[in-house]
Structures are given as structure tokens and as C-alpha cells.
Amino acid sequence: MTQPLTDLAAVQANNGEYDWSVAANWSNGVPQDDFAVTLNVSNQVSLDDLGNLTLAELDLEAGDAIIGPGTLTIDALYLIANNSTTISAASGASINILATQSTSAAVSVIAQAGGAVTFEAAASATAINAPILIDGASGNLAGGVVTFGAGYTIYRYVAFAGAGATLNLNATSGTAPIYGSDGVVNLTSATSPTSPTSIYLSGGGDA
């Protein structure tokens, strides 16, 4: 079955962001469940304001994607080697990535307070060569959570901003240092002993 395709056209901005709910911003209409979506407009920010959505494929080729409240499930995430992109879970957002196709990706991963990003597994060995930023708790919101499954290598750094931020590494390898305040790092027994090389947690941090 061929998946419906739509590419970000970035026509109509809203406070500097291109909302996914605006049909004019897409080559083939607003993304729906089981669509294959391509984000390839450099130096632009797109905002997923659609609530719950399941994509058959997301090609994150250029630009930054902010996922708003709701759950975005991505069956296959394609990352382009050496292209600098960002995927960010806003407060109330959950991004579930079931598989990733890449070799070396300069994708920054951000989980704001109350947001979560989960990389279930990598279909091919995937190197994350950009910072991972996790916000701590804010008001009534729990801290952000980022989880990596098997097949990922983290080469840059992980930074916590405030209490309650959580990083889960499950059978993940790499040489990235982890810095933070009051954050929590959970390592499974299958995680490479070289990942991370160093963990620096001040305050009530735990690893």
C-alpha cells in the first residue's frame, strides 16, 4: 500500500512557526494518520498542532519540528546525515519513534517540562551527533523525559535544566558526557560501559 505523501511548503507563518493544521503549508494537504511526511525547509520551525497523530514515515531533512500537546507516533523516522535539525516535545506532548533509519544524524532532541521523547529502536545503527536537552519540572508539570532504545550511539552531550529531568539509556552506547542539576539517568545493564564517559549531576542528581 502506497502511503499518502505531503511535504512542508512553509507558506503561512504564525508567529514565525508553520502550523501543521494549515493546509496551505503542505504540498498535499494536512497530514493525517498513516501519511508519509517530509520536513525539508531549512531554517524554519514547524509546529505539530494536530493533537494525536500516527505517521507511517517522517523524513526530518531540514528545519526544526516542535510537537505540541498530544501523542505523535512515528513508525519510521528518517534522518539525513550531517543535516542539522531539531525535534522537540512541548509541554503535554509525547513523541514515540518506533524505528529510525540513519547512519549519522545531527538531530537535537529536546524534551520540555511535561514532554517526552522515546526512541524505541534503530532500524540501522544511528549516531546522534547533536545535543540532547531535557528540561526539569515546572509548576505542576513533571520534568521532561528522553528515552533511547537499542541501536543508538550518543556522541555529543546531554544537558539537564533543573530538577525532574530524566534520561533513560537502554542498550545505548556512546562517549557523550552528561551534565545536569537534579536530573536522573537510568542505565540498563545492556548499556555500553563507555556510555556515558562521565556523568556530572549536582544537587539531588542520581544515576
Secondary structure as UniProt FT lines:
FT   STRAND          5..8
FT   TURN            15..16
FT   STRAND          17..19
FT   TURN            20..21
FT   HELIX           23..25
FT   TURN            33..34
FT   STRAND          36..48
FT   STRAND          53..55
FT   STRAND          57..67
FT   STRAND          70..74
FT   STRAND          77..79
FT   STRAND          84..89
FT   TURN            91..92
FT   STRAND          93..97
FT   STRAND          100..101
FT   STRAND          104..111
FT   TURN            113..114
FT   STRAND          116..128
FT   STRAND          132..135
FT   TURN            139..140
FT   STRAND          145..154
FT   STRAND          158..161
FT   TURN            163..164
FT   STRAND          166..169
FT   STRAND          173..174
FT   STRAND          178..181
FT   STRAND          184..187
FT   TURN            189..190
FT   TURN            193..194
FT   STRAND          199..202
FT   TURN            203..204
//
